[in-house]
Amino acid sequence: MAPILLQDDGTFNIHFSITDVAGNTEVSKDYSVDVDSSTDFPTLNLEDASNSGSLDDLITNHNKPVLVGTAEAGATIHIYVDEKIVANVLVLEDGTWSYQFDNALKDGEYSIRVVAEDPAGNTAESPRLLVTIDTSTFIDNPAMVAGSDNGIFSNDSITSQTRPTFSISGEMNQSVQIFIDGVLVDTITVTDRNQVYRPESPLGDGSHSIYYVITDKAGNTATSKTLNFTIDTFNTTPVAIDSIGGQTLAEMTGSDGKIYITDTTRNLLFSGSAEPNSKIEIIINGLNVGEVWVNDKGHWQMPVNPLYFTEGQLDITVKSTDRAGNVNQEKYSIWVDTHIQVFTSELDDNKSSSKTDWWSNSSTITMRGMGEIGATVSLIVAGVTLATAVVAANGQWELSTDQLPEGKYDITLSIEDNAGNRKEEVHEIFIDRTPPNAPVVTYSDIVNDLIIMQGTAEAKSQLIITDSNGNTYTLTVPDNGKWSMAIPYPSEGKFTITSVDAIGNRSDDVPLDIMKEVPVISLSPDSDSGTVGDNITRDKQPTFIIGNLESDVVVVQVDINGTVYNAEKNADGVWFFTPGTPLADGSYTISVIASDAAGNQKNSLPITVTIDSTLTVPEIALAAGEDNGASDSDNVTNHTQPKFTLQHIDADVTGVTVNVTHNGVTDIYQATQGADGWTFTPPAAWNDGTYTLSVTVVDRAGNSQQSASLAVTVDSTVTVTADSQHNDASDDATATAVTPPESETVNAESATHLRTVPSVAEESVVKETAYSITLLNADSGDEIDRSISQTPSFEISVPENIVNVSIMFEGEEFTLPITNQKAIFEVPLSLEDGEYTMDVKFIDKDNDFLIKEKTFSVDHSSADIVNAMNARGKTEDDINDSPSTSSVGHNNNGAIDVFAVNEVTLPVDNQEEHA
């Protein structure tokens, strides 16, 4: 039979019928069937009476709480606590149920749920309920925190703060009520283990109390202990020192108004007053020297060790601190002065060597010294105070009196400081104000550089001699009153002699003026022409210098051959004399007379001066046999070292020189004096050419004369000259020597540059070779300085000492490289036919230099002719091989007798070609 599906829960009546195949039917009785497939979900909660505190927080202080809820009536409630079944209860007919724990639960949180099971076995579960059992709470006792308990003690709850801070600690997140002086003043929540509380409003001075009441969420409460505290914000009782060491401060006050301690040999007892029960501290110069409590009546005493009382000012502070920490203090400036620290005395201008026995010759006696600042110094004679002085801020004192007569007696100097300390000094004083008689000079004389003096003065006095240079000489006059002294002679010969007695009285000055120096006259160097110092001059009005004069000379006279003239003194203080009219040539005897203001006079030794203002003009000529040219008077010679004679040379000459000028260079040579008179011969052979000579003579007086110039020609060679039209010399021509044209010249710069061109022929040849400048593309003939190229090139020989070679040409300078002591220069531009000059500059490693001038010409027309002839079948060799003859004959003296060159004919095809 198939199952019967019932749609809803409820009670059903069921019966069965059966029918067989024959159609017979049988019906069963009715059956009542109840269908129940579910039950209601139960509810769970704390009974309100069990839920202390807030009803919404499930926190209770009941440890046997009652659980209540609803479910299907008749169902069984299974109660689970922390997943353990603790009880089963039956749901009442009204659908409610309840359960109270039999055993007390411990404080803590519990997870509770219930399961409802109906009679049909259907079950349903409630939501979980978290219940907290909390049966107690706590609160710590209040305490004043550090910084607020700011009195003398940090744990006595006495403070000067009107809003002190208190610690508050209890169950976290619970409400705390704060009671001050029994009044609820605030409610806060504990949120921090280190939480503090500070009253909102200031509390008044006096005693107060504070306690806390805490109530947690479960409704538990706790009350702290009460903290009693005191607020004290004032310490106004005056703090004072009444006495020190048994003396009141008034008794210790000195004449200057300062408080002085004068005895530090024992402990000093300080006494005073302050706020009762406060603590007294005594601070001396920043150092705490002791503490003591003030009694209930406000009095205090404290002994202080004398080691704290050093001499001088003490800054003393008496500090009163009450138990709340309030401070009141008083400051005192007290001076410790137990003795006169410094006291010295001396007599102004004491004439005695003793420090205790004083001598003076002054009408006003002055004494001075050092002492304690502010103390009073008194001068006492025979019990009478004659003068007083107060020691100044720099510690010095000075007093004077004019009441002391001449004589010897005792005086007392007393010093008393402001603290009353006193000290005395006693001195014996001798006063003598009578000066000695003036000294007398009975003899004086000069020996070498010393002046000898003798005289008389007061016995045992000191004789002082001061010269005009400021030097001082002293001696003690013997007991017989006679003295003598030898001292150096000063520049002006003036002396002052004074006598000073033992006590310093000074006599009148005695002056003395003498003269020692002998004047000297000499020619001024500017006037002493010729040799300086020989007193021979050409100056007819010479200047004389007068020296060796004492500075106090006022008149100087010059005696010339018996005639006296007055000398003058220039701005530099030098005496001189110049004759007003010229002196005639000759010798003169001259001397000087010098006089000072005192009338002393000295004459110089005479000198002899010669005036010589004339000198004969010399002459120079070739010596006999040297003028061997075409004429014996044409000054032409073939001698390369010709001899010259010098005539009209005065006997007193001191110098004879010969000036020789050749090619723009002048050399000077010394002439020679022999048995045959004055002559000159060149020291080395001269090259051919013209030389200009003159003679210069100088005599002892400095007179100078120069001869007229003499032009001499040296011609020692024969020159072979080719036909200028052919630039070709004959094969038959012969000559003794051929001298190349002098186309190179040297420019001598200065003594610091390379050597000048020497006058010696051999040296000239060496230099020409060492500094040779060769035209490389010269014409094929003998014309070595003519270029057939419009861009000529040159080869330059460079000596080893030369480090740089440059060419100056057409306004530009070209520096050339040096290779194997050679330098090559090619003109960088095309030159027109004509003559050109270039300078070659040689610079050595010392930076000295030499410049050689090179003159050359450009003629490229001959190249054009050769080219034209080649075009006609004529070669250059044909031209050069044209027959020509020449002959040369010469005498022994080198003169040419015969010179002939055959003609050479060049073909000319038309007027445009040139031969």
Secondary structure, DSSP 4 states (H G I P E B T S, - for coil): -------SSEEEEE--EEE-TT--EEE---EEEEE----PPP--EE-GGG--S-TTS-EES-SS-EEEEE--TTPEEEEEETTEEEEEEEPPTTSEEEEE-SSPPPSEEEEEEEEEE-TTS-EEEPPPEEEEE-----BPPPEEPTTTS-SSSTTS-EES-SS--EE--BSTT-EEEEEETTEEEEEEE---TT-EE--SSPPPSEEEEEEEEEE-TTS-EEEPPPEEEEE-----S--EEEEETTEEHHHHB-TTS-EEE---SS-EEEEEE-STTPEEEEEETTEEEEEEE--TTSEEEEEE-GGG--SEEEEEEEEEE-TT--EEEEEEEEEE--S---B--EETT--SS-SSEEEE--SSEEEEEEB-TT-EEEEEETTEEEEEEE--TTSEEEEEES-PPSEEEEEEEEEE-TTS-EEEEEEEEEE--PPPPPPEEEEEEEETTEEEEEEE--TTPEEEEEETTS-EEEEEPPTTSEEEEEEE--SS-EEEEEEE-TT--B---EEEE---PPPEEEE-TTT--SSTTS-EES-SS--EEEES--TTEEEEEEEETTEEEE-EE-TTS-EEE--SSPPPSEEEEEEEEEEETTS-EEEPPPEEEEE----PPPEEEEPTTT--SSSTTS-EES-SS--EEEE---TTEEEEEEEEEETTEEEEEE-EEETTEEEE--SSPPPSEEEEEEEEEEETT--EEEPPPEEEEE--------BTTTTB--TT---S--PPP--EEEE---TTSSPPPPSSHHHHHHHHHHT-EEETTB-SSS-TTEESSSS-EEEEE--TTEEEEEEEETTEEEEE--BTTEEEEE-SSPPPSEEEEEEEEEEETTS-EEEEEEEEEE--HHHHHHHHHHHTT--HHHHHTS---EEEEE-TT--EEEEEE--------STT---
